[in-house]
């Protein structure tokens, strides 16, 4: 999905009204309804009572908040609306929706002066706890720092956000839509529900601390209008991924849904193989086989009982030996996709297995973790691979692969991922906040699902397994990578809402993958 600057988004809205004949009132209705849908979904994931407090400014974002309040109340929510302006300040479409909201029995608590925001929201927040807080204070038109009443309202929302989730409408208030920078106070949202197209600034590293997970609401702007937007880094969106998720045919069977091979695990690292296998199973793959060191095979089988676990000879260090495949009746070419690396260990034996995977067949391969480490200084193995290759490094692994530093990688994540994809002639997934996915002959795609709770051991193993499972089902490497990182991040978000960011584990994330498919497919 292309991104838009504030000027481009303003022009798209104007064309939708003047050329497509969509009234501004209708655009606002669709925007607010979209916000309400996201709030309902997040509340359901968290298992909370249906309560929502909406903080509205006098602009279009405030109007969207009024619409959202009405939709939420209509579905049984207890709602409260606090305004950073007098009700008389709303004009045009927002004024129309104020009337509709008032007619629905929702009153506005007006706080138009700075001093009105000096104390806590005792009356509003305390009776609404726990609840979702919706930020509709400022929109994309802001240039410079938020000031006055808006600035104080932003600070109050952030104070409330310490113990309540915050959903921003279109853009976190106080953030610059073009640069992703905050010149003054800005809302730190857990999720941003943006309208039409993502804003250009969302993809900037500076914005990651503010926007959270991004949902894009289709408000009816004709798709043809986006052709005028310049091509550059794009945001991976659920709507773009939906076409890759096909309903299962009634006569589907395990043999028709792809067979994934995972070469992973060593003494002390059985969990990496188990998590990768569980995620591959959650991907929808019909069959998953794990080849691992003999001493850890029983543990892996216990972690993923649905997988077929085969043990191989191991080294003194407990790693899969290079001749572990001797006597095994299967070969890499017998599978639809192969993942190698999670918990495998670094050494000559792992290197031999990577050479075997890359040079023996045309089966799509995912190189992760230790498989990437043994490729450092041997990049020709990847460039000359017989099979389509996808690499999935975190910044430290990318730095080792390139002979650089993690700081250098983080300083230009998009540029590093793109140059690596072109140099190695493979799909590259640079993990981290705002995971970047690149292919050699395309432009970068950035993922905006996920949360800091995913920064835990095993999360990368789960992504690698999920990706390999999608490849096994016949999805192309680039599409499989984009779909995997988006679903992986969404599963992490669902797990965090169900549990907490601080308390979630990679196993919680894997368990939530099936729910992520349900959200993305609607079934």
Secondary structure, DSSP 8 states (H G I E B T S, - for coil): --EE-HHHHHHHHHHHHHTS---HHHHHHHHHHHHHHHHHHHHHHHT--SEEEEEE-SSHHHHHHHHHHHHHHHTT-EEEEEESS-GGG--HHHHHHHHHHHHTT--EEE--SGGGGSS--IIIIIHH-S-EEEEES--TT--S---HHHHHHHHHHHHHTTTS-EEEESS-TTB-TTT--BSS-----SEEEEESSEEGGGGSGGGHHHH-EEEEE-----GGGGGGS--S-EEE-HHHHGGG-----TT--GGGS-EEEEE---TT-HHHHHHHHHHHHHTT-SEEEEEEEHHHHHHHHHH-TTSEEEEE-B-TTS-B-TTTTTT-S--GGGSSEEEE-TT--SSHHHHHHHHHHHHH---EEEE-THHHHTTTT-THHHHT-SS-EEE---HHHHHHHHT--HHHHHHTHHHHHHHHHHHHTSEEEE-STT-EEE-TTS--EEE----GGG-STTHHHHHHHHHHHHHHTT--HHHHHHHHHHHHHHHHHHHHHHS-TTT--HHHHHHHHHHHHHHHH--
